[in-house]
Amino acid sequence: MKLTLVPAAMNEAEVNGLRDHEFTDEAIHVAVQVIGYFNYINRVGDALGVAPEEWMTPSREEWLARKAKWAGS
């Protein structure tokens, strides 16, 4: 979330926090690349007025149910 919302505030503490949770440097690199790509493509789509696919905009209730399921696993 921090990388998406305030990327300039990222620092070594975040990377070390991931390492503390057994992320390898390769896994951290891949995560940053994926997060960066999605941030980029979402901004391009927003700037060009591309409407999201219907499956990409679940109802609030469905989104919360998915979030709860993910958090419980």
Buried (B, 14 or more C-beta within 10 A) or exposed (E): EEBEEEEEEEEEEEBEEBBEEEBEEEEBEEEBEEBEEEBEEEEEEEEEEEEEEEEEEEEEEEEEEEEEEEEEE
